[in-house]
Amino acid sequence: MSIKLYGYWRSSAAYRVRLALNLKSLEYETVPVSLLPGDSEHRQEAYRARNPQMLVPFLEDGDFGTGQSQAILEYLEEAYPDPALLPKGKEARAVVRSFCSSICCDIHPLNNLRVLLYLKEEFGVSDEQRDDWYAHWIHEGFRSAELTALEHAGSGPFVFGESVTLADTCLIPQIYNARRFNVPLDDYPRLAAIDQHCNSLSEFVNALPENQADCA
């Protein structure tokens, strides 16, 4: 097995990559990297030597390795194009990529573990304030995501209609995180419907955080 995915069970970025690997029916080995304070395996020299960014996920495919989930998703799409997770046509592909970036660049970075820890440790925010921060950025991103999904869904069950795309691999982990932090999703019925459908599929179920071997 040439593909290895270094990740943490609760990392939404690693979750995205697991989904793409599963949807492409690629066999891969999961290498757990604990992000928990006290463990911080991502900051130890053994992992730093592999990935100087000291983040997860990191994908190795034979002699090639790269970090950053969006770069990994694009690599998998080019290296293993069947089944495709990007539509045909440069315009349609650009729209899917834009949706992915709205999740991966505008919501997730503000709400990931190191930011939440920094808010607590450096600014002394309470758990309630942390959760308010988290919910604010979810709502900021999901308002536009809901409109985009409504515009492009047609009669299909995925973000962009009948076919699963990278947009779904980015959206579903973010909805999982929203539920984890008790962010109400009543204003996003289309996103909720997409989430319900996707999580009825084995590729999505097998990628769930609680179904990973390192789930604590």
Phi, psi and omega in degrees: 000116188270339184268128175236135176243112175273123183197182179233139189304327184264358179289121179289332177293318176293324177303315178304315183291320176303318180299314180297318178299317180293316182295332177268004178056040180265133175280139181207157177258130176270128177245105183293138175229107185286131176261000185297136173305134185102322172269298178044050181297335180291344181256005178275156188299325181300320180278324179302322180296330179276317184223098183300339178289341178058040178234163170244151007272169170222130182250132170245130176230096188065236181273356183261142176215146176206152173257190180069115189299320181294323176294322178295316179299317179293320177299313180299323180295324181278322183282329183227075191286353183237120000282150182284140175248009169235141181286169174282149178096131186294327180292313180296322179294322179296321180294318178296316180296322178298316179299315179301317181293328179297331176276307190284335184252330187258330180258301191301314184300330180281344186240010183280172191302316185292329176290315180297321178294321179296318178302319183285314187282323185266330184244356174064031180292149177282167176300322180294318178295320177300315181293325176296317176302311182301311183296322181303312184284332172297310182296320178303318181277322186287335178300314179285325179298321178298315180295319178296316180296321178295320183293324189252356188291321188061229178257006185273165185269355184255175182305317181247044170093231191282336187248137175291141180224180176300336178301320180290325179292336178271324183290313189299316176299327180288325174293321177303315180294321179300316178295322180299325180262016174058038176277121181295138183246019183301330183278001185231061184297326179292317178297319180296322179293321177297316179300316180298316180294311183301319183281006169268354183262141186299325181298325179279320179299316182292341180268353182303142180308316183290350178260013179266149185298330182266012179301125183271000000 
